[in-house]
């Protein structure tokens, strides 16, 4: 080690960590990216930031690899590997581990879930892979990662969303919480319309929950009876306002005046309606 960092000079240089683990330097050209990597996107800006840090401070934590027939496969540390490539370095400190394909897959997925900021869909795919490839139950995954079983179940459910909504989540326009809320709508067209509305109006998860509840709850026969008595143009505008504001809107018309009322259930929903009116 040099000045508290790995110098990386010389492939044959070995640094003993304990009786089992030894750090050695391997050419980047001999290393293959992890075929079981759950992360599908690496943000270029973050990689370049890490690359600059590596240039200045070196790699403070070796990556873990497994020796294969042709070189080495990354088990954990692909971000560091990619950033080292960008930094123009030829070698990287590694710890070589012996493990099966199953052990490699499990470690790669678990390491990402514990240490990386996976987006909600990548996280959900990781849980699904642990279940399908490694035959782990939701309870086993939850115990291994310190999460609740319902959390794991709910995350996996967002994989059932339409592609257009998944793209909004991947792009960071909707959160996993938004996605799980949209699952309450059974009709796919309505789901996508609600998703676009949530993005357009920058709805919080709570506001979207209220909107979905309004869309899915059975209409009361009393209000239906009242609606039938109203002129069609009033019913039409009530429907438009209801869609626009995401809440129940009632228009009452007397002989000389009319009243438009908006329903809200809490302060957050009240502020949302006021903000939309002011816009």
C-alpha positions as CSV (number, residue, x, y, z in Angstrom):
1,X,0.0,0.0,0.0
2,X,1.2,3.5,-0.7
3,X,0.0,6.6,1.3
4,X,-3.0,4.7,2.5
5,X,-4.2,3.5,-0.9
6,X,-3.5,0.7,-3.3
7,X,-0.7,1.6,-5.7
8,X,-1.8,-0.9,-8.4
9,X,1.7,-1.3,-9.8
10,X,2.7,-4.8,-10.9
11,X,0.4,-7.7,-11.5
12,X,2.3,-10.0,-9.3
13,X,2.1,-7.8,-6.3
14,X,0.1,-9.5,-3.5
15,X,-1.3,-8.0,-0.3
16,X,-2.4,-10.5,2.3
17,X,-5.6,-9.5,4.2
18,X,-6.1,-12.6,6.4
19,X,-5.6,-16.3,6.1
20,X,-8.2,-16.5,3.3
21,X,-8.3,-13.2,1.4
22,X,-5.4,-11.8,-0.6
23,X,-5.5,-8.6,-2.7
24,X,-3.9,-8.9,-6.1
25,X,-3.7,-6.6,-9.1
26,X,-5.2,-7.9,-12.4
27,X,-5.3,-6.3,-15.8
28,X,-8.8,-4.8,-16.6
29,X,-8.6,-6.6,-19.9
30,X,-8.8,-9.9,-18.1
31,X,-12.0,-9.1,-16.3
32,X,-15.5,-9.7,-17.5
33,X,-18.5,-7.8,-16.3
34,X,-20.9,-9.7,-14.0
35,X,-23.5,-11.6,-16.1
36,X,-25.8,-11.6,-13.0
37,X,-25.6,-7.9,-12.4
38,X,-29.2,-6.7,-11.5
39,X,-28.4,-3.0,-12.3
40,X,-29.2,-2.2,-15.9
41,X,-28.2,1.5,-15.9
42,X,-25.1,3.2,-14.5
43,X,-25.3,7.0,-14.4
44,X,-22.5,8.4,-16.4
45,X,-22.2,11.5,-14.1
46,X,-21.7,9.4,-11.0
47,X,-19.2,7.1,-12.7
48,X,-17.1,10.1,-13.7
49,X,-17.3,11.5,-10.2
50,X,-16.0,8.1,-8.9
51,X,-13.4,8.0,-11.6
52,X,-12.0,11.4,-10.5
53,X,-11.9,10.1,-6.9
54,X,-10.0,7.0,-7.9
55,X,-7.5,9.1,-9.8
56,X,-6.9,11.2,-6.7
57,X,-7.2,8.6,-3.9
58,X,-6.9,5.2,-5.6
59,X,-9.4,2.4,-5.1
60,X,-10.0,2.1,-1.4
61,X,-11.9,-1.2,-1.6
62,X,-10.9,-4.1,-3.9
63,X,-13.6,-5.6,-6.1
64,X,-14.5,-9.3,-5.7
65,X,-14.0,-11.6,-8.7
66,X,-14.2,-15.3,-9.6
67,X,-11.7,-17.0,-11.8
68,X,-13.3,-18.4,-15.0
69,X,-12.0,-20.3,-18.0
70,X,-11.1,-17.0,-19.7
71,X,-10.0,-14.5,-17.1
72,X,-12.2,-13.4,-14.3
73,X,-15.9,-12.6,-13.7
74,X,-16.9,-9.7,-11.4
75,X,-18.9,-10.8,-8.4
76,X,-19.2,-7.4,-6.7
77,X,-17.9,-4.0,-7.5
78,X,-18.9,-3.3,-11.1
79,X,-19.2,0.5,-10.5
80,X,-15.6,0.6,-9.3
81,X,-14.5,-1.5,-12.3
82,X,-16.3,0.8,-14.8
83,X,-15.0,4.0,-13.1
84,X,-11.4,2.5,-13.2
85,X,-11.8,2.0,-16.9
86,X,-12.9,5.6,-17.3
87,X,-9.9,6.7,-15.2
88,X,-7.6,5.0,-17.8
89,X,-6.0,2.6,-15.4
90,X,-4.7,-0.7,-16.5
91,X,-5.0,-2.8,-13.3
92,X,-7.4,-3.0,-10.4
93,X,-7.1,-4.5,-6.9
94,X,-9.2,-7.6,-6.6
95,X,-9.9,-10.4,-4.2
96,X,-10.4,-13.8,-6.0
97,X,-13.1,-16.0,-4.5
98,X,-14.1,-19.6,-5.3
99,X,-17.8,-19.9,-5.7
100,X,-20.5,-21.6,-7.7
101,X,-22.8,-19.9,-10.2
102,X,-25.5,-19.9,-7.6
103,X,-23.3,-18.3,-4.9
104,X,-22.1,-15.7,-7.4
105,X,-25.6,-14.7,-8.4
106,X,-26.7,-14.5,-4.8
107,X,-23.8,-12.4,-3.7
108,X,-24.0,-10.1,-6.7
109,X,-27.7,-9.4,-6.1
110,X,-27.5,-9.1,-2.3
111,X,-24.5,-6.8,-2.6
112,X,-26.4,-4.5,-4.9
113,X,-29.5,-4.5,-2.8
114,X,-27.5,-3.6,0.3
115,X,-25.1,-1.1,-1.1
116,X,-26.4,0.4,-4.3
117,X,-29.3,2.8,-5.1
118,X,-31.2,0.6,-7.4
119,X,-34.3,2.1,-8.9
120,X,-37.6,0.5,-7.8
121,X,-37.9,-1.8,-10.9
122,X,-34.3,-3.0,-10.6
123,X,-34.9,-3.7,-7.0
124,X,-38.1,-5.6,-7.8
125,X,-36.3,-7.6,-10.6
126,X,-33.6,-8.6,-8.0
127,X,-36.2,-10.0,-5.6
128,X,-37.8,-11.9,-8.4
129,X,-34.5,-13.4,-9.5
130,X,-33.7,-14.5,-5.9
131,X,-37.0,-16.3,-5.9
132,X,-36.9,-17.8,-9.3
133,X,-33.2,-18.6,-9.7
134,X,-32.3,-19.4,-6.1
135,X,-35.7,-20.7,-4.9
136,X,-35.7,-18.3,-2.0
137,X,-39.1,-17.4,-0.4
138,X,-40.2,-13.9,0.2
139,X,-39.8,-14.5,3.9
140,X,-36.2,-15.7,3.4
141,X,-35.4,-12.6,1.3
142,X,-36.9,-10.3,3.9
143,X,-35.0,-11.9,6.7
144,X,-31.7,-11.8,4.8
145,X,-32.1,-8.1,3.9
146,X,-33.8,-6.9,7.1
147,X,-37.0,-5.9,5.4
148,X,-40.6,-7.0,5.9
149,X,-42.2,-9.7,3.8
150,X,-45.1,-7.4,2.7
151,X,-42.5,-4.9,1.5
152,X,-40.9,-7.6,-0.7
153,X,-44.3,-8.7,-2.0
154,X,-45.4,-5.2,-2.8
155,X,-42.1,-4.4,-4.6
156,X,-42.5,-7.5,-6.8
157,X,-46.0,-6.4,-7.7
158,X,-44.9,-3.3,-9.6
159,X,-43.4,-5.6,-12.3
160,X,-47.1,-6.2,-13.3
161,X,-47.4,-2.5,-14.4
162,X,-47.7,-1.6,-18.1
163,X,-44.5,-0.8,-19.9
164,X,-45.3,2.9,-20.2
165,X,-45.6,3.3,-16.5
166,X,-42.5,1.3,-15.9
167,X,-40.7,3.7,-18.2
168,X,-41.9,6.6,-16.0
169,X,-40.5,4.9,-13.0
170,X,-37.2,4.2,-14.7
171,X,-36.9,7.8,-15.7
172,X,-37.5,8.9,-12.1
173,X,-40.8,10.7,-12.9
174,X,-42.7,8.3,-10.6
175,X,-41.6,6.4,-7.5
176,X,-42.2,2.8,-6.5
177,X,-44.9,4.1,-4.2
178,X,-46.7,5.7,-7.1
179,X,-46.4,2.4,-9.0
180,X,-47.9,0.3,-6.2
181,X,-50.7,2.8,-5.9
182,X,-51.6,2.6,-9.6
183,X,-52.0,-1.2,-9.2
184,X,-55.3,-0.4,-7.5
185,X,-56.7,0.5,-10.9
186,X,-57.5,-2.7,-12.9
187,X,-58.1,-1.1,-16.3
188,X,-54.7,-0.6,-18.1
189,X,-55.9,2.5,-20.0
190,X,-57.1,4.1,-16.8
191,X,-53.8,3.2,-15.1
192,X,-51.8,4.9,-17.8
193,X,-54.1,8.0,-17.7
194,X,-53.7,8.2,-13.9
195,X,-49.9,7.9,-14.2
196,X,-49.7,10.7,-16.7
197,X,-51.9,12.9,-14.5
198,X,-49.7,12.1,-11.5
199,X,-46.6,13.2,-13.5
200,X,-48.3,16.3,-15.0
201,X,-49.6,17.5,-11.6
202,X,-46.6,16.4,-9.6
203,X,-48.8,14.4,-7.3
204,X,-47.5,13.0,-4.0
205,X,-48.1,9.3,-3.4
206,X,-50.8,10.3,-0.9
207,X,-52.6,12.5,-3.4
208,X,-52.5,9.8,-6.0
209,X,-53.9,7.3,-3.4
210,X,-56.9,9.7,-2.9
211,X,-57.3,10.0,-6.7
212,X,-57.2,6.2,-7.2
213,X,-59.7,5.7,-4.4
214,X,-62.0,8.2,-6.0
215,X,-61.8,6.4,-9.3
216,X,-62.3,2.9,-8.0
217,X,-64.9,3.4,-5.2
218,X,-68.5,2.4,-6.1
219,X,-70.7,5.4,-6.8
220,X,-73.5,6.0,-4.3
221,X,-76.9,5.5,-5.6
222,X,-78.0,8.8,-4.0
223,X,-75.5,10.8,-5.9
224,X,-76.3,9.0,-9.1
225,X,-80.0,9.9,-8.6
226,X,-79.1,13.5,-8.1
227,X,-76.9,13.5,-11.1
228,X,-79.7,12.3,-13.3
229,X,-81.8,15.2,-12.4
230,X,-79.1,17.8,-13.4
231,X,-78.9,19.2,-16.9
232,X,-76.5,17.3,-19.2
233,X,-74.2,20.4,-19.6
234,X,-73.7,20.5,-15.8
235,X,-73.0,16.8,-15.6
236,X,-70.5,17.2,-18.3
237,X,-68.6,20.0,-16.6
238,X,-68.8,18.1,-13.2
239,X,-67.1,15.1,-14.9
240,X,-64.4,17.4,-16.5
241,X,-63.7,19.1,-13.2
242,X,-63.6,15.8,-11.4
243,X,-61.0,14.5,-13.8
244,X,-59.0,17.7,-13.7
245,X,-58.8,18.1,-9.9
246,X,-58.9,14.4,-8.9
247,X,-61.7,14.8,-6.4
248,X,-65.5,15.0,-6.2
249,X,-66.8,18.2,-7.7
250,X,-70.5,19.3,-7.5
251,X,-72.2,22.0,-9.4
252,X,-75.5,23.3,-8.0
253,X,-77.5,25.8,-10.1
254,X,-80.4,27.8,-8.7
255,X,-82.5,30.4,-10.5
256,X,-80.2,33.4,-9.9
257,X,-76.9,31.8,-8.9
258,X,-74.8,28.7,-8.9
259,X,-72.3,27.0,-6.6
260,X,-69.3,24.9,-7.4
261,X,-68.0,22.8,-4.5
262,X,-64.8,20.7,-4.2
263,X,-64.5,17.9,-1.8
264,X,-61.2,17.4,0.2
265,X,-60.4,15.0,3.0
266,X,-57.3,16.6,4.6
267,X,-55.1,19.7,4.5
268,X,-52.7,18.2,1.9
269,X,-55.6,17.6,-0.5
270,X,-57.0,21.1,0.2
271,X,-53.6,22.7,-0.6
272,X,-53.3,20.7,-3.8
273,X,-56.7,21.9,-5.0
274,X,-55.9,25.6,-4.1
275,X,-52.5,25.3,-5.9
276,X,-54.2,24.1,-9.0
277,X,-56.9,26.8,-8.9
278,X,-54.2,29.5,-8.5
279,X,-52.3,28.1,-11.5
